[in-house]
Amino acid sequence: MTEEEKEIQRLWPDWIKDRTFFVGVDLGKQRDHSALVVLERRTRVYGPPRSTDWGRKQETLLGVRLAERIKLGTPYQDVVTRVGQLVRSGDLSGNCRVAVDATGVGMPVVEMMKRAHYTCPIDPVVLTGGQMAHLTNGLWHVPKHELMTRLTVLLEGGRLKMGPRVSGAEVLFRELQGMRVKRESMGKTRIEAANVVGAHDDLVVALGLGCWAGCRDGRMTMTVAAGRG
């Protein structure tokens, strides 16, 4: 940090305007793990105020707080219970949103989650091969390539942070490194786990769902905060 940056930080220290949590849940099938990722979204206000209106720059980042691959064969009711434990704990309680994969067997599990009376909203998401996300009868239909492309943009732009000490980070890092991009007909892009024995994408999908939920309200943009007295 330069002397000028130190002086700016002394006069106008950073402060956190907003903290919200998002939980992405990928439901495993017979040969796949269920997985969940907890993300924290923070809006940081920083830098000197503008001379025109005393507003300051602000940026919103997502940070991975937990990545958990659930043991193969775990009953869905136990997965529902585990998610419930998380959303009712600490800072997440009353301050989070769950995005869950409702593709295939997912909808009955979503109903189980609703009956569990979580302390946060639940967004059921069906992953499709389409071109545009849309909401129909309370059910989101989201192209998987959109989910993965958004994740890639966040990572490459430094808007998604993940430290090595986060629980499950090592496994998530390996999954991310193993993802492959395939170009298909009609300009479509397909992102999936490498075609090797033991390759998984469950944590990456859970991460993608959490990022989708965290970006859906449009707050993942750089703006100017109103002046703070």
C-alpha positions as CSV (number, residue, x, y, z in Angstrom):
1,M,0.0,0.0,0.0
2,T,1.4,3.4,-1.0
3,E,1.6,6.4,1.4
4,E,-1.2,8.0,-0.5
5,E,-3.4,4.9,-0.1
6,K,-2.6,4.8,3.6
7,E,-3.6,8.4,4.0
8,I,-6.9,7.8,2.2
9,Q,-7.6,4.8,4.4
10,R,-6.8,6.9,7.5
11,L,-9.1,9.7,6.5
12,W,-11.9,7.6,4.9
13,P,-11.7,4.0,6.3
14,D,-13.5,1.3,4.4
15,W,-16.8,0.1,5.9
16,I,-19.2,-2.7,5.2
17,K,-22.6,-1.5,4.0
18,D,-24.3,-4.9,3.6
19,R,-23.8,-8.6,4.4
20,T,-26.0,-11.3,3.0
21,F,-25.5,-15.0,2.8
22,F,-26.5,-17.5,0.0
23,V,-26.5,-21.2,0.1
24,G,-26.3,-23.2,-3.2
25,V,-27.4,-26.9,-2.9
26,D,-26.8,-29.5,-5.6
27,L,-28.8,-32.7,-5.0
28,G,-27.0,-35.9,-5.8
29,K,-28.4,-38.7,-7.8
30,Q,-27.6,-42.4,-7.4
31,R,-23.9,-42.0,-8.3
32,D,-23.4,-38.4,-7.4
33,H,-22.8,-36.6,-4.1
34,S,-25.1,-33.9,-2.8
35,A,-23.2,-30.8,-2.1
36,L,-23.6,-27.3,-0.6
37,V,-21.7,-24.1,-0.7
38,V,-22.2,-21.1,1.6
39,L,-21.4,-17.7,0.2
40,E,-21.2,-14.3,1.9
41,R,-21.9,-11.2,-0.1
42,R,-20.4,-8.0,1.2
43,T,-20.7,-4.5,-0.1
44,R,-17.5,-2.5,0.7
45,V,-17.5,1.3,0.7
46,Y,-14.1,2.8,0.1
47,G,-11.9,5.7,-1.2
48,P,-12.3,9.4,-0.8
49,P,-15.7,11.1,-1.3
50,R,-16.5,12.7,-4.7
51,S,-16.4,16.5,-4.6
52,T,-19.8,16.8,-6.3
53,D,-22.0,14.8,-3.9
54,W,-19.6,13.3,-1.3
55,G,-20.5,9.8,-2.6
56,R,-17.9,7.1,-2.3
57,K,-17.1,4.1,-4.5
58,Q,-18.5,0.8,-3.4
59,E,-18.0,-2.8,-4.7
60,T,-19.9,-5.9,-3.9
61,L,-17.9,-9.2,-3.6
62,L,-18.9,-12.8,-2.9
63,G,-16.8,-15.0,-0.6
64,V,-17.0,-18.7,-0.1
65,R,-17.5,-19.5,3.6
66,L,-18.1,-23.3,3.4
67,A,-17.9,-26.0,0.7
68,E,-19.3,-29.4,1.8
69,R,-19.7,-32.5,-0.3
70,I,-22.1,-34.8,1.5
71,K,-21.4,-38.5,1.8
72,L,-22.6,-40.6,-1.1
73,G,-26.0,-42.3,-0.4
74,T,-27.0,-39.8,2.3
75,P,-30.9,-39.7,2.4
76,Y,-32.4,-36.5,1.1
77,Q,-34.1,-35.9,4.5
78,D,-30.6,-35.7,6.1
79,V,-29.5,-33.3,3.4
80,V,-32.6,-31.1,4.2
81,T,-31.7,-31.3,7.9
82,R,-28.1,-30.3,7.3
83,V,-29.1,-27.3,5.2
84,G,-31.6,-26.3,8.0
85,Q,-28.8,-26.4,10.5
86,L,-26.8,-24.0,8.4
87,V,-29.5,-21.5,7.6
88,R,-30.6,-21.3,11.3
89,S,-27.0,-20.8,12.6
90,G,-25.1,-17.6,13.4
91,D,-25.1,-14.8,10.9
92,L,-27.1,-16.8,8.4
93,S,-30.2,-16.9,10.5
94,G,-32.8,-14.7,8.9
95,N,-30.2,-13.3,6.6
96,C,-29.8,-15.8,3.8
97,R,-31.3,-17.3,0.7
98,V,-31.2,-20.9,-0.6
99,A,-30.9,-21.8,-4.3
100,V,-31.5,-25.6,-4.7
101,D,-31.2,-27.8,-7.8
102,A,-34.8,-28.9,-8.5
103,T,-33.9,-30.8,-11.7
104,G,-35.1,-34.4,-11.7
105,V,-35.8,-35.6,-8.2
106,G,-35.3,-32.1,-6.8
107,M,-38.8,-30.9,-6.5
108,P,-39.9,-33.4,-3.8
109,V,-36.8,-32.3,-1.8
110,V,-37.7,-28.7,-2.2
111,E,-41.1,-29.5,-0.7
112,M,-39.3,-31.2,2.2
113,M,-37.3,-28.0,2.7
114,K,-40.4,-25.9,2.7
115,R,-42.0,-28.1,5.3
116,A,-38.9,-27.8,7.4
117,H,-39.7,-24.1,7.8
118,Y,-36.3,-22.6,7.0
119,T,-35.6,-19.1,8.2
120,C,-34.9,-17.9,4.7
121,P,-36.5,-17.9,1.2
122,I,-35.9,-20.9,-1.1
123,D,-35.4,-20.6,-4.9
124,P,-35.9,-24.0,-6.7
125,V,-33.9,-24.0,-9.9
126,V,-34.2,-26.4,-12.8
127,L,-31.0,-26.5,-14.9
128,T,-31.8,-26.6,-18.6
129,G,-30.0,-26.6,-21.9
130,G,-31.9,-23.5,-23.0
131,Q,-30.7,-20.0,-23.7
132,M,-32.5,-17.7,-21.2
133,A,-33.4,-17.9,-17.5
134,H,-37.1,-17.5,-16.7
135,L,-39.5,-17.9,-13.8
136,T,-42.6,-20.1,-14.2
137,N,-45.0,-20.9,-11.4
138,G,-42.4,-20.2,-8.7
139,L,-39.8,-22.4,-10.4
140,W,-36.7,-20.9,-12.0
141,H,-35.5,-22.4,-15.3
142,V,-31.8,-21.5,-15.7
143,P,-29.5,-22.7,-18.5
144,K,-26.5,-24.5,-17.0
145,H,-24.1,-22.8,-19.3
146,E,-25.4,-19.4,-17.9
147,L,-24.7,-20.6,-14.4
148,M,-21.2,-21.7,-15.2
149,T,-20.4,-18.7,-17.4
150,R,-21.4,-16.3,-14.6
151,L,-19.2,-18.3,-12.2
152,T,-16.3,-18.0,-14.6
153,V,-16.8,-14.2,-15.0
154,L,-16.9,-13.7,-11.3
155,L,-13.7,-15.7,-10.7
156,E,-11.8,-14.1,-13.6
157,G,-12.9,-10.6,-12.5
158,G,-11.8,-11.1,-8.9
159,R,-15.4,-10.7,-7.6
160,L,-15.5,-14.2,-6.1
161,K,-13.1,-14.9,-3.3
162,M,-12.1,-18.2,-1.8
163,G,-9.3,-18.6,0.7
164,P,-7.4,-21.9,1.1
165,R,-8.4,-22.2,4.8
166,V,-12.1,-22.3,4.1
167,S,-13.6,-25.7,5.0
168,G,-13.8,-27.8,1.8
169,A,-11.9,-25.3,-0.3
170,E,-9.3,-27.8,-1.5
171,V,-11.9,-30.2,-2.9
172,L,-13.7,-27.2,-4.6
173,F,-10.4,-26.0,-6.1
174,R,-9.8,-29.4,-7.6
175,E,-13.3,-29.5,-9.1
176,L,-12.9,-26.0,-10.6
177,Q,-9.5,-27.0,-12.1
178,G,-11.1,-30.1,-13.6
179,M,-13.9,-28.2,-15.4
180,R,-13.8,-28.2,-19.2
181,V,-15.4,-25.9,-21.7
182,K,-16.9,-27.5,-24.9
183,R,-18.1,-25.6,-27.9
184,E,-21.2,-27.1,-29.5
185,S,-23.4,-26.3,-32.5
186,M,-25.3,-23.1,-32.8
187,G,-22.8,-21.2,-30.7
188,K,-23.7,-23.0,-27.5
189,T,-21.1,-23.5,-24.7
190,R,-21.1,-26.5,-22.5
191,I,-19.1,-26.5,-19.2
192,E,-18.8,-29.8,-17.4
193,A,-16.4,-32.0,-15.4
194,A,-13.5,-33.6,-17.2
195,N,-14.3,-37.0,-18.6
196,V,-12.0,-38.9,-16.3
197,V,-12.6,-41.5,-13.6
198,G,-13.6,-39.9,-10.3
199,A,-14.3,-36.4,-11.7
200,H,-17.2,-34.5,-10.1
201,D,-18.9,-31.2,-10.5
202,D,-21.3,-31.2,-7.6
203,L,-19.5,-28.6,-5.6
204,V,-19.1,-26.4,-8.7
205,V,-22.8,-26.6,-9.4
206,A,-23.6,-25.7,-5.8
207,L,-21.2,-22.8,-6.1
208,G,-22.8,-21.7,-9.4
209,L,-26.3,-21.8,-7.8
210,G,-25.1,-19.7,-4.9
211,C,-23.5,-17.2,-7.2
212,W,-26.6,-17.0,-9.3
213,A,-28.7,-16.3,-6.2
214,G,-26.2,-13.7,-5.1
215,C,-26.2,-11.9,-8.5
216,R,-29.9,-12.0,-9.2
217,D,-30.9,-8.7,-7.5
218,G,-28.3,-6.8,-9.5
219,R,-26.1,-5.8,-6.6
220,M,-22.9,-7.4,-8.0
221,T,-22.0,-4.2,-9.7
222,M,-19.7,-1.3,-8.9
223,T,-21.6,1.8,-7.9
224,V,-21.3,5.0,-5.9
225,A,-22.6,5.1,-2.3
226,A,-24.4,8.2,-1.0
227,G,-22.4,10.5,1.2
228,R,-22.0,9.4,4.7
229,G,-21.7,12.0,7.4
